[in-house]
Amino acid sequence: MIHIINLPKRITPLVFFLMVSVKGFTQIPVTADPAFSAFDITELDDTPADANNLLNGSFYLLKLGFLNLHPNDIPPGTAYIRIGLGLNMILDPAFNLSTAPYSEYITWSYDVSQSQPLIIGVIHTALPGFFFGDAVFRVKANSLGTSIVSGQFLVVNPPGNPYILSDANPNNNSASIDYTVITGTTPVTLTKFNAVKKDCIIRTDWSVENELNFDHYELQVSKDGTNYSTINSVAAQNKSNYSSLFDINSLSDQLQGNNLYLRLKMVDKDASFKYSKIIQVNGKCILPPAFVIYGYPNPVIDRNYITIGNKEGLFNGRYSVTLMDMNGRMYGSREIELKNVQSFRFDFRTMLANGKYIIRLQDKNGTQSGVVQFEKH
């Protein structure tokens, strides 16, 4: 595979002159903008978690938005990501870093030899210009207390690298989040949990005892038996028998697989929980198609909205829309419901200053997503 580094036109003649005129010169100067947006800690089903009340021994998703807010690619080997998990959190021992998002650009590793566990990400393939992605890791609350997750996107420029990176904005390279790990109690007693598949529909049913001070059930699914996501939540109703069903086609592609693993998470009112046994079922079904989106008018002039269109089909379902500027500052994220439409109007809900912005659209199940970059004049 050949990876092309996009160099600004204004430096290309100078670079060519230096490379052919100065014997032994091998480094090409490149300007880009490695940046972070913010950390977030969620439940394994991607629902919000209270970072100040993480349960000791429980697992969560740690998320970090990382970006390249410049049209030039970030060359391989010139920058890396460093994430410190603090004193009360570790990486889930069962989490395979080679499966972490965007491994096609970044080599992730785990270091426990320092004062706190570290997740390190080294760019091995050029990170494209105007890149926007979420680094997601499964972590475990490992001991009681308060600590902090911190991260830096660092420029290194090691000797011998053919490129030398200059950071266009070194003030947007860090992010952090405070967290507290607490103790919890054990909730309801599960007496039965079954699952049956017919065509593309899987039906589950379960029986319980002692719903006293109990809150809700979460039906979770995995394609590898290790990484689970919640696909349905059922509130406690002070009864002993429950059931739930779902269409395999509604799952995100990260959960699609020939074999699916199901479990039930039982959550008490104080947020303590426990899991059921794991059930394996056949998970063959067809994925829905992806889409390519665009925005118009572009640039946006004298108005506070933009129309988002689908080039390859219709929007149908619930979608998450995130608006942010080129410095990684978020102007809001909200969900919208669309029913078989080719385009929709997205109101900014705030008066945007003139400049460049990014809109990220993702469906509720994570199977479709797209990014629109536009200018406000």
N, C-alpha and C positions, 0 to 999 in steps of 0.2 A: 504494500500500500504506500502511495506517495502522499505526503502531507505538505501543503503549500503554506508558507508564512506570508501573510499579506503585509507588505512593507509600504509605508506612506510614500507617495510619489515624490515628495520633496526631498527625501533622503536617498532615493535609489541611485541617481547619478553620482553622488558623493561616495556611496558605498562601493559602487563599481570602480570608481577611480582609486579608492584606497586599496581595494582587493587586488587590482592589477598593478598598482604602483609601489606598494610597500611590501617588500618581501617578508613572508612569514605571517602577515596579518590574516587572521581567519575568522574573527568575530564580527558578526553583522549586528548593528544596533537596531533594536525594535522597541517601540513604545506601545504599551498596552495598559490595562487598568484592572488588575486582580482586586476583587472586592468581596465583602460579606454583606448579607442583609441582616439576619437575626437568627438566634437559636430558638428552638421550640421543643418542648417535651410533651408527647402525647401518649395515650393508651396505645396498645398494640393494634387496635382497630382504627387508629387515626383520629379518634375522638379526643377532645381536649383533656389534659390531665392537670391537676393542681400541683405545680412544681414545689409548693411549700408543704405538700402532704403526700409525698411518695412513700409507698409502703415498703418496709424493709423486706428483701427477698423477692420483690415483684419486678417484672420486666416492663420496659417502656421503649418507645421510639424516640431517639434523639435526632433532631433535624437541624440542618444548617443550610441556609441559602447561600450559594457561592456563585460569583458572576465574573464576567469579563466585560466591563462597561466601555469598551473601545472597539473600533472596527478592525484593529489588527489582532491576529492570533497571539496567544501567549505561547512562546516556543517551548518544546520539551526540555526539562531539566533546569529551567530558569526560575521556577517558583514552586513552592510547596505549601500544603495546608497542615497546620499543627493544632490539634484539639486536646485540651487538658480536661479530663473528666472530674477533677476535684478529688476530695478525700473519701467520699461516701458512695461512689458509683464506679462500676467496672463495665467493660464490654461483655455482653453475654458470651460465655465460653463456647456456646453452640453456634454463634453467629459466624458465618464464613465471609471474611472481608472481600474475597474475590467476587462475591455476588453483590457487593455494595453498588449503589447507583453510580453510573458514569465511570465504571472501571475501564471502559474503552479509552478514556483520557488519563485516568489517575490510577496509580498503584497504591493501594491502601495497606498499612501495616499497623501493628499494635506493639507498644513498648511499655513494659511494666517495671523497667529498671530505674525509673526516675522517682521523684517524690510523690507523683500522682500518675495514674495510667494515662498514656498518650495514644491518640490515633493520629497517624501521619499519612498524608496523601501527597505523593510526588507526581508531577505531571510528566507522563511518558510519551504522550502524543499531543500535538498542538491543540490548545483549548481555543475554540473558534471565537472570533469577534462577536460581541453582543451575546455571549453565552449566558444562559440563566438556568441553574439546576439546583436540586435539593439533595444534599448528602444526608442519607438516612441510615442510622445504625441502631441495632437492638442492644439496649443496655440494661443493667440490673442494679437496682438500689441495694447496696451491699453492706452498709452499716449505718447506725443511727447518727444523726447530726446534720448540721448546715454546712454547705460548701458552695462551690461555684464551678460551672463549666465555662471555659474560656477558649477562644480560638483566634488564630492569626493566619493570614494569607501572606506569606513571606517571599520576597525576591532574594535569590541566592547567587545566581550567576557564577557557577563553579568554573575554575580554570579548565581550558580545553573545550568548553562548549562552543559550538559555532555561532551562537547567538548571545547577545548581551541585552538583558531586559531593563527598560526604564519604566518605572511606575508613574503613570500620569496623575494619580491621586492617591498618595500613601496614607491619607486620613480616613479611608473607608475599608481598611484591611483587617479590622478586628470586631469581635462580637462576644457577648457573654450572657449567662443566665444563672441566677441564684436558685438553689434548691435545698429542700429539707427532707430528710428521710425519717419516718416515724414508724411506730409499731401498729399492728392491727389485730383483729380477732377473726375467728372462723365462722362463716355464715351457715346457711340452710343445709339440710341433709338430703342428698340425691339418692333415690332408690331405684330409678330406671332411666336409661337413656338409649334410644334406638334411632336408626336412620334407614330409610328405604328409598331407592331411586327408581323412577319410571320415566322413560324418555329423557327429557332434559330437566325434569323436576325432581328435587330431593325433598322428602318429607321427614321431619324429625318429630319425635314425641318423647316426653320425659315425665317422671313422677317424683315428687319431693315430700318431705316432712319438715315440720317446724319452720314455717315462714315468718316467725316472730322477728321483728326489727329487720326484715329483709327488704331489698330495694328492687333488683331486676336481674334478668338472665341475659347473657350475650351468647348467641350462636356464632362460633368461630370456625373458620375453614383455613386449610393450608394445603399446598401441593407437595411439600417436602417433609411434613410431619414435625417441622421445627419452628418455622416462622408462620404465625397465625394472624388473621385479620377478622374482625367482627363484621358479620354481614346482616345480622338481625338482632334487635334488642326487644325483650318482652318484659313489661313491668310486672312486679309481683301483684297478685290478685287474691291472696289468701285462699288459694285452692291447691289441690294436690296433683292435678294432671294438666299438662300443657302440650302444645304442638306448634310447629312452625314449618313453613315450606319456602323454597326459593328455586329460581330458574338458573341453571348453570351459566347460561348466556349472560346473566346479569353480573357475573364476577369479572373483576379486572383481569387483564392478561397475566399479571404476576401470580394469579391464583388458578389459572386454567391449567389443567393437566389430566393425563389419563387416569390417575388415581388422586382422590381428594381425601383429606383427613379432617374429620369433624370433632369438635369438642364443645362443651358448654362451660361458660364462665359464670359463676354464681356470685353476685355482688351484694354485700350487706349495706345497710344505711350508713355505716361508718366508713365505707369504701373498702373494707376488707373483703377478700374473695378467695375462692378455691375453684379447681377445675374438675370436670368429669373425666371418665375414661375417654380414650380416643377411638373413633370409629372410622374405618376405611371404606370408601365407596368409589364406584366407577365415575370418572369425571369427564368423559368425552362429550364434547359439543362444539359448535361453530362460533368463533369470535365475530363480533360486529366489526364493520370496516372503520378505519381511522378517517380523520378529516383534515383538510388544510384550510386555515382561516385567513382573512384579510380585513383591513379596516378602511373606511372611506367616510368623508373626504380626508385626504392626507396630503398636506398638513391640515389640521383643524384650525379654522379661522373664525373668530368672533362667535364662538358657540361653546357650549359646555358638555358636549356629547360627541360620540363617534358611533358609526354603524359597523357592526361586526358581521361579516358574511362567511358562508361555508361554500368553498369552491367545489366540493365533491359530493354534496348530499344535503341532508336536512338536520337541523338541531332538534333533538327530541329527548327530553328528560331534564334532569336537574344538573346544573353546572356551577362551578366555583369560578369567580372572576376576580383577579387580583390586579391592581393598578399600582405602578411604582415608577420612580424617575430613574435616570441613568446613574445616580449615586447610590442606588439601592434603597432609597427611602420609600416605604410603603404608604400609599394614600388610601388604603382600605382594601378589604376583601369581603365579598358577599356572594350568596348563592342566589341563582335565578332559575325559574322553571320555564322551559320552552317546549312547545308542542308542535312538531312538524313544520318548522319555519326555516327558510334559507338564510335569513338575516334577522338581526335585532338591534335596537338602539341601546347603547350603554351610556347612561348619564354618569358623569364624574362625581356629582354631588358636592363638588367643591370647585372654586374658581382656580384653575391651574395657571401658573405662571408660564410665560413663553419658554419653550425648551423641548427636549426629547423625552418620550415616555414609553413604557412597555406595558401591554396588557397581556396577562396570561389566563387562558381559558382551559378548564379541565372538567370532564364530566364526573359525576358523583362516584362512579365505580372505578375511575382511573384508567379506563380503556382508551379514551380519546383525549388529546390535549393539543394546544397550539398556542403560538405567541404572535402578537402583533406589535410592531414598533411604529410609533407615529410622532409627528411634531405638532406642537401647539404654537400658533402665531397670534 
